[in-house]
Amino acid sequence: MNNSLNRTSSFKLALVISAITLSPSLLAQGAASSEMEEIIVTGSQVALPEAFSGGQVARGGRAGMLGNLDMMESPFASSNFTEDLIRQQQAVSVADVMQNDPVVRVAKGFGNFQELYMIRGFPVYSDDMTYNGVFGILPRQFVAAEIAERVEVFRGASAFLNGAAPGGSSLGGSVNLVPKRADVLDLNRVTVGLESGGQRQLAADVSRRFGSNGETGVRGNIVSRDGETSVNDQERELTAMSLGMDHQGERLRLSADMGYQDHRIDSPRPSVTPNGEIPAAPSADTNFAQPWTFTDEEQFFGAARGEYDINQNLRAWAAIGARQGEERNRLANPNAAVDGTTSAYRFDNVREDDILSGEVGMRADLDYRGVSHAVTVTASSFSLESRNAYAFSNFSGFAGDLYDPFTVDAPDADFFVGGSMSAPYITEKVDNEGFAVADMMGFLDDQVLVTVGARWQDIATASFDYNSGTELSSYDESRVTPVLGVVYKPSETVSLYANYIEGLLPGEIAPANSGGAPVLNAGEVFDPYQSEQFEMGVKGDFGSVGGSISFYQTSKPSSYVENNVFGTYGEQENRGLEISAFGEITPDVRIIAGYTRLEAEQQRTENGQFDGNTAVGAPENQSNINVEWDTPVAGLTLEGRMVNTGSQYADAANTVELESWQRFDLGLRYARRFNEKPVTFRARLRNATDEDQWVSVGGFPGSNYLVLGEPRTLVMSASVDF
């Protein structure tokens, strides 16, 4: 273990030096390159694919170490949502944006009511997302939408492309947030808003470009939200800020981004674990939280990236990012009987994270005997040091009622304690490093593209005692994960693709508690495990409308608690069909639509008792449709969205089932000029039919908790540019 940590530390030092020296040493060359031939950037780590017709989605996005790829040239599937969509839909968080993707559903994770994303039936944690391609530096579990230029949803396993997700998710997909960049025109935008329940919003977005050709840009964003939400007696406070700087030379491209986010919810409505049959959903505005519960996280994060064209055929880049975060929670998540009576106990925890993450790489574009080659080599590193402490009240708990909530005094959290809440010990260290090489080959004038590659990944993890800080267990294991991707373009409008890629997850750490009972091997660290994915599909680009059809199969080892012992005992195999369409069906009508069919089968279960059953929280059918219409009234646009999610099993035996559910959102916006200043008024009615419904089962592995859907919620805002 120590050798690995020393080796990783040396690599980190080299990474930092590379990232720093890439910028100043090349600035002069970048500034003096005006007389050089213009270089077309393909597979760039910086230059973004253009927006598709309609402006709601982009033509492509980041494919990890391969950089940004056009959808027709990528052997993978993705959805890439633009800033225009984020702003027009008044998205509060990344989850609001991802609701447009039929492959994605939003759940809650880690007991504290913040966000978790289900992609292809597997969880993706927000701290496993990338920020401008850098792993693990975004705020945990909730990310404000205002900081994002684009939200890129990569579908499928990505261990080769990105490396192992440090938080232990991302088998079904991954998410990259692109920071906001200054546009060509100066921007001064102020937004004020109001949400039913009394939630208030104030936001500002300012950008400038400098230099003779506008090669240097600065963009700053700030948003503040506070007040009660549409859920009774639930209050939210959010402060988020970001500052992004970039330099776009002909040969040199640089960026630096810094962010801050403080997100607190008082009396957050908890998830509910059913005791057998699922109770009927309470009224959607009901809050069965105790008033003394809260969740609060504060995060500082930043990233820098540089890319330099050494010549027309050779490009180098470096990126580095960091996050420092603190999270505090006081929770009481109930178990519920079918009649709605509940039992809950108090759970307090504190978490402090320090993270350093980065990569260096080089790409060479070559031609040999009529075959084009794009050879990419990268090295990456990730380091996490986490301090944690927890405290439980007596597990016998206190009574409650979903339909007629009442307040109880907060019990003392002194029954089961781990560490000091005021000065927690280091309880987890993760040090990942990896090296990867890939060759994207083009045959027949790039009508056929073949990508081959492999990544060596070393994962060193250690867990430490909550009360003493002494090391409990550790491992240092390495794995090689390959990739094979093929694209065949029979015409300019159609691309056929297929891929084989593996997922790699760090070994899980046995939790301290499960179902209200201590886990006997708490703190034990398990070896990393690999999964396999096979995928094939077809993509179409018909000018104003695009789309794709995909088939895939992904296998994943599964871990759970058995006889109070946590272990990797089983396997889950997910197979699916995905259909998506987007673009402008007429000059005035834009769509984002899709359908997903998922079969998530349990395999190698204990004594074979659940073999062949459907995994918990995996709907068989999901569909979305979002339509925008520019009406004949100048400046007036109407919008509607339907989200449909099929039934889900709430137990491994498939005897308890959550009914299917639907959600309808309606929106409008009106844009006009006042005193020559562009002003846009927006209104959006979420859950327009005010359905009372459970909308997800589980999310965190081994859990089957229920999350109640949002009540009918009216969101209004006005923006002015000046």
N, C-alpha and C positions, 0 to 999 in steps of 0.2 A: 504493500500500500504506500509506504513512504517513498519508495523509488518512483512509483507512478506519479505521486504528487509533485516530487521534485522535477520529474520530466515534464509534467504539465506546466509547472511554473516557468520553466525555461522557455517552453514554447510560447506561453503567454507574453513573456518579455519580448520575444522576437516579433510576435504579432503586433504588440503596441508600437515597437520601433518602426516596423514596416508601415503601419497606418499613419504614423506621424511624419515619417520622412517622405512618404509619397506625396504629401501636400506641398510643403514649402519648396522642396527641391525642384518641383516640376512647374510651379506657378509661372516662373519666367518663361519656360518653354511654351506653356499654354497660352500666355499672353502674347507671345511673339509668333504664334503660328498662323497669323492672318494671311500670309502669303502662300501657305501650304495648300495642297489639294484637299478639298473637302472629303471627309471620310464618312461613308454611310455606316452607321452603327447597327449591327444585327446581333442578337443575343446579348445585348448590353445589360449590365447590372444597374444602369441608371435610366437610360432612355425608355419611356413608357410606350407601349402600343397605343395607337390612336383609338378614340371612341368609335364604337359601331354606330351605324345609322340610328338616330333617335337619341343618342347621347347618354343613355341610361347604363349601358354596359360597355366594356372595352373589348377590343378585338383579341386581346390576349393578356397575359400576365406573367408573373415570375414563376419559373420552374426551377427553383433552388439554384444550385451552382451553374445551371445552364443559362441563367439570366432570363430576360424577358423574351418570350416567344409568341409569335402570332398563333392564333388558335389553329389555323390550317396547317401549320408546320410542327405542332407539338404532338407527341405521341401520348398525351395525357389529356384529361378532361378538367375543366375549370369554369368558374363563374367569376366575373370581374366587374364589380359595381363602382360607378363613378361618383365623384363629388356632387355632380348635378342631381343624381338620384338621392343621395344622402340628404342634401339640403331640401329638395322639394318635398320629400316625405317627412321632414321634421324629425329625423331619427335622433334619438337620445343616446343610444349605445350601439355598439357593433352588432348586438343581437337584433336590433330593429332593422338593420340593413340586411342581415342574413335571412330574415323572414321572407325575403323575395326569392330565395333559392329553394326549389322543391326537394332538394336532397338534404337540406338542413332543417333541423328542429331544435328549439331552444329549451333547455331544462335548467335546473338549479344544481349547484355543486357544493360539496364540502359543508353542507348544513347551514351556510350563512347567507343564503338567498341571493347570491350573486350568480353570474351567468356561466353556463356550460353549454357547449354546442354539440349536437349529435349529428354526425356526418356518416352516411352509409351504415347507420346503426351503431357506431362506435363514438365514444366521447372525445371531444377536443377541449382541453382546458385553455382559458384565455392566456395563461402564462406560458403556454406552449406555442403561441402565435409568434410570428416574426414581425419585426418592425424594420421596414426597409431592408428585409432579408436577413436581419440579425436576430438570433434566437433568444427568447426568454427574458426580454427586457421590458415588455409592456406590463402595465399594471395587472395585478392578479384579479381575475374573476369579473371585472367590469372595466370596459374601456369606452370612454366618451367618444361619440361619433364625430364630434367637431374637429378632432385632430387628424382626420383621415382624408387624404386626397382620393384614395381608392381602397376598397375592401376586396381582396382577391382570395377566393375560395378554391383551393386546389383539392380535387376529389381523388381519394385513394391514398395508398401508402406512399411514403416519401423518404424512407431512411437513406437511400442513396443520394437523393437530391439535397436534403437538408441536414442529414445526420439524425441521430436518435433524439426524439423529443425529450428534453430534460425532465419535464413534469410527468412523463409516463402515459401520454395519450398520442393522438394523431395517427392512429392506424387507418381510420376511415377517411382522413383528409387533413389538411392543414390550412391555416389562414395567414395571409400576409397583409399588413397595413402599410400603405404607402403614405409617407408624410406629405402634408400640404406644401406646395411650391408656389412662389410668386408667378403670376401670369404676365403676359406682355404688357397689359394695361394696369395702371395703378388701381388699387382697390382700397376703399374705405367703406366698410359695411357694418352696420349696427342692427341687431335683431332684438326685439322684445317679444315675450310670449307668455301665455297663461294656459294652464292645464286645469281641467275640472277637478275640484277638490281644493284648489288654491295654490298649486305649484306655480312658481314664477320663474321666468327665464330672462337673462340679460346676456348678450353675447356680442363680441366684436371680432372682426376679421380684417386685417390690414396687411397690405403687401406693396412692395416697391421693387423695381429693377434699376440697376445702376450700370454704368459703363457705356462706352460709345456704341456698343451693339446690344446693350441690356444683358450682358453675359452674367452679371451677378445679381442675385435676388435675395430678398428677405421677406418672410411672411410670419406674422404673429396672430395667434388666436387665443381668446379667453372666453370662457362661458361660466356662468353662475346660475344654479338652480336651487331653489329652496321653497319650503312650504309643504303642506299636506298633499298627499296624492289622492287619486280616486278611490283608493282603498281606505276605509274608515280608520282614522287615528294613526295612520302611517305617514311619517314625515321623512323627506329626503333632502339632503344637502349635498350638492356637488359643486366643486370648483375644479376646473381643468384649464390648463394653459399649455401652449406649445409655441416654440419659436424655431423656425426653419430657415437655414441659409444655404444657398447653392451658388456654384460657379459653373457655367456651361461654356467652356472653350471648345475649339475645334478638335483638340486632342486631349484636353484635360477637363474632367468633370468632377466636382467636389460637392459634398453636402455635409451639413452638421445640423442635428435636430436635438432639441431639449424639451422635456415635458414635465409637468407636475399635475397630479390628480389627487384630490381628497374627496372621498365618497363615503357618506354616512347615511344610514337608514335607522330611524328610531321606530320601535314597535314593528319591525319587519314581519309581515305575515309569513309564518313558517310553512315548510313542507310537512306532509302528514304521512306517516307510515301506517298502512291498514293492518289490523289484526284479523286476517282472514278476508271476508268479503269487503268490497269497496263501499264505503258509505256514500250516500247521495251527495252531490256537490252542494255546498252551502251557497247562499247568495254571493255573487262575484265581488261585491263590495264589502263583505263581512271580513272583519279582522279578528282572528282568534289568537293573535299574539299577546303576550303579556307586556304591559307598558314599560317594564324595566329591561326589556331585551333591546339589543342594538347590534349593528355591525358597522365597523369603521375601518377604512383602509386609507393610508396616505403613501403615495409613491412618487419618487423622483427617478427620471429615466432619461437617457440620451443615447444618440448614435452618430457616428461619423463614417462617411464612405468616400473613397476616392477611386477614380477609374481613369487610366491613362492609355492612350493609343501610342504605343512605342513606334509603330509604323502602320502601314495599311493592313498588315496581316497579323500583328501581334498586339495584344492588349493585356494590361495588368490591373489588378484592383486590390484594395484592402478595405476592410470595414471593422469597426469596433464599437461596442455598446456596453452600457452598464445600467443597473437599476439598484436602488436602495429603497426598501419598502418596509412599512410597519402595518400590521393588521391586528385589530382587537375586536373581540366578539363576546357578547353575553347572550346566549341562546336558550331556547326551550322548545325543541321540536317534538310534537306529540305523536303518540301512537293512538289510533282511533278504532273503535269498534264500529260495526255496521250501523248502529243506532246513533252514531255521532259522539258518544261519550269518549273522552280522551284521558290519557295519562302522559305526563311529561316530567322531565327533571331538568335542572339547570346545568348548562355547560358553558364554562368560560374558557377562552384561549387567547393567547397572544402569539404572534409570529413576526419575526424580523428577518429580512432577506438582504443579502449582499451578493450581487451577480455581476460577472464580467464575461463578455461573450464577443467573439469575432471570427474573422476569416481573412485569408489572403488567397489570391488566385491569379491565374494567367490563362488566356485563350489564344490559340494560334489557328489561323485560317489558312489552309494549304490546299493545293491541288496535286494529285499524283495519279498519272495514267488515267485521266478522265474522271477521277473520283475526287470530289471535294471533301475536305476534312475540317471540322471545327473541333480541335483538341483542347479540352479544358482540364486544368489541374488545380486543385484547391487543398488548403489545409485549414482546419477550423478548431476552435477551442471554446469550451464553456465551463464556467466555474460557479458553483452555488455554495454559499454558507448560510445555513438557516438556523435560527434560534427559536425555540418553541417552548411553551408551557401550557398546561391545561388544569382545570379544576372542575369536578363534578359534585353536584349535590347527591343526596341519597337516591339510589336508583328506584326505590319504591315510588318516588315521584309524588305529583299532586294531580288532582282531578280537574277536568275541564269539559267543555262542550262546544262542538263545531257550530251548532246552530243557535246557541244562546251563550255566547262567551261571557266569562266573568273573570274578575281580577283576583289574583292571590298574591300574598306577600312573597317576595323573592326568598327562596330557601338559601341557606348558607352553602356555599360551594366548598365544602371541606371534607367530603366523604372519600373522594378518590382524587388525589392531587399529584401532578407531575411537574416538577420544576417550580421556579419562582416567577410569578406574573410580572413583577417589577424588574427583574434582572434574569431573564431566561438564559439557560446554557445553550451552547451549540448542540443541536440534536441531529443534524444531517449535513453532510458534505457530499457534493457531486463534482467530479472533474472528468469531463469528456474531451477527448481530442480525436480528430479524424483526418484522414488523407484520402482524396478521391481523384480519379481520373476518368474522363469520358471522351468519346469520339463520336460526333454526329456526322455521319458520312452521307454524301449526296450522290446518287446514281441517276443516269439518264437525265442530265441537266436539272438535277434536284427534284425530279418527278418522284423518286423514291428516296426517302430519308431513313437511315438506320442509325440508331443510337445504342452504343454499348459502353459499359463502364462498370466500375466497382468502387466501393468505399470501404476502407478499413477504419473501424471505429473502436476506440478503447473507452470503456466506461468504468470509472473508479468511484465507488460509493461507500460511505461509512455512516453508520448510525451511532448515536451516543445516548447515554442514560440521561433522562430528563432531570433527575435529582442530583446527580453527581458530575455529569459531564464526561464520564469515562466511556471509552469506546466499547460498544457492545458487539458489533459485527461489521465486517467490511468485505468487499471483493474488488478485484481488478480484473476485468474480463474484456476480451476483444472479440469482435466478430467482423466478417466480411460480408457485405450486402451488395449483390449485383443488380444490374438493370439491363433490360433489352427492350428497345422501343422501335417500332416500324411505322412509317407513314407512307402511304401511296396515294398520289394525287392523279386520278384518272382524267380530271378536268380542272379548270380554274375554279370551279364552284363546289367541288366535292373532294373530301379527304377521307381515306380509310386509315384507321390506325389500330395498333395493338401494342400491348406492353406486358412485360413481366417485371415486377419489382417487389422488393421485400420491405417489411416494416421491422423496426428494431426499437424495443422499449427498454428503458432501464428496469432493473429488477425492482419490484415493489417492496415497500417496507411494511411489515405487519403492523396493523393499527393497534392503538392502546385499548380500544373498546369497540365492540360490535354488538348491536342490539341491546345495549344496556349492560353487557357483561364484559369483564376484562378478557383480553386475548392473551393466552398463556405464553405465546412466543412474540409478544409485543416488542417491536424494534428490530426484529430479524430482517436482514436484507437479502433479497432473492436475486439470483443471477438474471442477466438480461435474457429476453426471449425474442425470437424472430417469428414473423408471420409471412405468408406468401400471398401475392395478388396476381391474378391473371385478368386482363381486361382487353376488350376489343370494341370498336365502334366506328361510326361514320359521322362526319361533320359537314355542314353545308354553309356556304356563303353566297347568297343570292342577291347581293347588292344592298337592298334595304332590309332584308330579313335573313337571319341566320339561325342555326340550331344544331343539335347533335342527338345521337342515339348511342347509348353505351350499355355494354354487358360486362359484368365483373364478378369475380369470386375472390374472397379474402378469408384467410383462416387466422385465428388468434387463440393462443393459450389463455385460459381463464383462471383467475384466482378468487378464492373465497374462504370464509371461516367455516371450519368443520370441527365439531367437538371442541370449540373454543381455541382452535389452532388454525392460523392462517397459512395457506399454501397454494401453489399452482397445480391444481388437480385436474382441470378439464380443458376443453377446447370449444371454440365457437366458430362456425363457418357461415359467413354472410355471402349471399348471392343476390344480384339485383339487376334490374333494368332501369335505365334513366333516359327520359326524353325531355328535351328542352327546346324552346324557341324564343327568339327575342328580335327586337328591331321595330321598324315602322311598316305596318301593313298598308297604310295610306300616309300621305304627308301630314295628316292631322291626328293619326292614331298610332300609339306606341304600345307594345306589349312585352311582358316577360311572363312566360308560362312554362309549365313542365309537369311531368308525372314521374313518380318513382314507385317501383315495386321491389320490395325487399323480403327475402327469406333469410332469417337469422336462426340457424339451427344449432342447438346444443349437442355436443358430442363428448364422449369420454366422461360422462358424468358419474357420480358416485354410485357404484354398483349398477351402472347402466340405467338407473331408474328414470332419468329424464332424457335419455338419448333420443334424438329426433324431435324433441319439443322446441318451440320457439323461445328465443331468449327474452328476458324481461325487458320491457320498454322499447321493443322494436316493431313499429307499425308495419303491416304488410303493404299498405298503400298510402301514398302521400301525393298531393297535387296542389299546385299554385297557379293562379292567374292574376296578373296585374295589368290593368288597362288604363291608359291616359288618352284623353280626347281634348284637343284644342277646339273649343266650340266656335260657332260663327261670331259670337260676341268677342270683340277684340280684347285680348289679354286674359280671357277666362278659360281655364283648363279644369276639367273634371277628371277624377281618378277613382278607381275602385280596385280592391284586392280581395280575393278569396283564398283562404288557406284551409285545406282539408287534410285531416290526419286520421288514418284508419284505427281500428281497435288495437289495443296493446295488452299483452299479458302482464299481470302484476305478480306472478309467482312462477318459479321454475317448472312446477307441475302442470302449468297451463289450466288450472282450475278456476282462477280468478282473472277476470278480464275487464279492462277499462274500455268503455264505449268509444266509438269514433266521435270526432268533434269537428266543427267547422267554425271559422271566424271570418267575418266580413268587415272590411275597412272601407270607408268612403272619405274622399278628400276633394278639395277644390283650392285653386289659387287664382288670384287676380293681380295682374301686373300692369302698371301704368306709370306715367311720369307726373310728378308734382314739382313745379318750379324747376323743370329740366332735370330732376333727380329721379332715378328709377326706384320705385317702391313696389314691393310684392307683399300681398296679404295672403296668408295661408290658413286653412282650417282642415282638420282631419278628425274623423270620428272613428276611433278604434273599437272593435267589437260592437259594431253598429246595432246589432240585434240584441245586445245585452244578454248573451248566453251565459248561464251558470254551468261551468264545466271544468273538470279536471283535464289538464292539457298535456301532462307528461307523467311517465312512470320511471323513477330512478334517474340514472345519469351517472352517478358515481358507482363504480363496479361493485356488484354484490348487493346493491340497495334497490328497494322498490317503493320509495317514497312518492307521494303524489303532490303535484303543484297545481293550485287553483288558478284558472285563467283570469286575466285582467277584466274588470267590469267595463261597461260602456264608458269611454273616456274621450272627451273633447279637448283637442289641442289646437290652440290658435297662436299665430305669430305674425309679426310685421317686420319686414326688412327694408332698410333704405340704404342706397349707395350714394355717396357724395364725394 
